[in-house]
Amino acid sequence: MQQFKNVGNKFTAYKSFKVDKIAYVNGMWRTINYDMAGGKDASWTTNGIPLVMLDNVNCGNYAATRVSDQVKFKDGYNHGTIDRYSTGTNGVGIVEGRYGMIWYNADSLLNK
């Protein structure tokens, strides 16, 4: 977390990551990547990333995203500012526009 603070709470996330789970939650399709969520006990409402924020690296958004596909953040979601920190969980919260706050594992986000 300190690395984000050292650069004015800014982040970039250009690398792809694996889709570990997909579900329709609160009116939208979401995915969870266990590393980015900080483990397998992730919460859909806290850690679920709306699929509309992501580009599918495997099929170029021309087919439905599936478990095991590689995805990456679309332009506009792949950089920005950390809005909150959770020291006890090593979490960083980012307000993703109308999708609200999504929590990510700080170490995993640093590698993206």
C-alpha positions, 0 to 999 in steps of 0.5 A: 500500500505504501507504494501507492501512497508514495506516488500520490495514490495513483495506480495503473493496471494494464496486464491481463488476469484470469477469470476465476469465477463469473456470476450475475450479481445485483443486476450485472455480470461480474468476475472474481480473480482470486489474487486480485480479490485477496483469496477464494473467500471473496465477496461478489459485492465487494470484490466482484468486477463488472464484466463491462469494465473488462476486455476479453483477451481470449476472444476480443469481446466477440463471445461470452467471457468464460472461467479461465479466460484472460481479461484486462481493464478497459481504457478508463478503468486501467488507471486512476486513484486509490480512494481508500485503504484497508491496512488489516486486509492489505486492500485498496478501494477504487470507486469505479464510477457508477459501479461503486467501490471495488476492493482489490488486494494491493500486492496483486494490483501492483503487479497489474 
